[in-house]
Amino acid sequence: MGKPRSSMPSGVETGLADRRAELLVLLRRSERSKRIINALQGDYLVKRVSSTSALRATLSVQGSDLLLVDSLAQGQEDMAQFCHSIRLTSSVAIIALIDTEDPEARIEVLEAGADECFPKTLSIREIKVRISGLVRRMRLSPAAGSLSGVLRFSGWSIDPHRRLVTDPGGQTVDLTTAEFDLLWAFCRNSGKPLSRHQLLGFTRAGAAGPLERSIDVHVSRLRRKIEFNPRRPIMLRTVRLGGYIFTPRVEA
């Protein structure tokens, strides 16, 4: 058995830009699931597991770049609970397929920790395109541009190469892929109002059909992790008529 690899989805430190992404899959056994896996195997290193316990064991020992999870087997936790439990211990990118097209259900799963969530009735081609968009975003180095090293604000630090965020006490704070990309975008644009549409560009990299409201979900989760009082945010403020502004002074 090889050395355990961090599940942090970094396109730099783990060399994702130079290799095929590893995709851990938990899908119900069906002909459609087989077609989804067959469609993905040419682009990703796909490993299929048959239960949430097997998924967690594989994730803890070997790590993975992404998880693709269908509605879970009867008797186990629902999708939101599952995503929340994974997010407590891992920053692996989570792609959730759910049974409903209800936007509120999608928001609930995103809020619980998923990076992407869409109905499993989506065409296999579009599922493949959306996963490709997420991987493309993971491969894009957030260090591109004039601010390329570790940035610091209000005692915090964000390292784009290792994709690590450290609080004023020196503790690492676990962020999802979308949360990290949002925080990096805010740091690089400190003091500038950013619309939801602009923020979608930072966090989705052109993936098809994202919900602008999902930005509000990710911002809300980010506030809970970096603000002293998330209900009265000081660093990450809402802009009138839509959007957000990051207020701290950011230094390289």
URPE-V271976 format. One record per backbone hydrogen bond with DSSP energy under -0.5 kcal/mol. NH is the residue of the N-H (numbers start at 1). CO is the residue of the C=O. Records with the same first field share a line. If there is no record, write none. Layout:
NH=CO + CO
This chain:
9=91
10=8
11=9 + 138
13=161
15=12
16=10
17=11
18=15
19=16
23=45
24=22 + 66
25=23 + 47
26=68
30=28
34=30
35=31
36=32
37=33
38=34
39=35
40=36
41=37
42=38
43=40
44=40
45=21
46=44
47=23
49=25
55=51
56=52
57=53
58=54
59=55
60=56
61=57
62=58
63=58
65=22
66=22
67=93
68=24
69=67 + 95
70=26
76=73
82=78
83=79
84=80
85=81
86=82
87=83
88=84
89=86
90=86
93=65
95=67
96=94 + 116
97=69
98=96 + 118
105=102
106=102
107=103
108=104
109=105
110=106
111=107
112=108
113=109 + 110
114=109
115=94
116=94
118=96
120=98
122=119
127=123
128=124
129=125
130=126
131=127
132=128
133=129
134=130
135=131
136=132
137=133
138=134
139=135
140=136
144=141
148=146
151=158
152=251
153=156
156=153
157=166
158=151
159=164
160=158
163=159
164=159
165=173
166=157
167=171
170=167
173=165
174=172
175=173
180=176
181=177
182=178
183=179
184=180
185=181
186=182
187=183
188=184
189=185 + 186
190=187
191=246
192=189
194=244
199=195
200=196
201=197
202=198
203=199
204=200
205=200 + 201
207=204
210=207
214=211
215=212
216=212
217=213
218=214
219=215
220=216
221=217
222=218
223=219
224=220
225=221 + 222
226=222
227=223
232=229
233=230
237=235 + 245
239=243
242=239
244=194
245=237
247=235 + 245
251=152
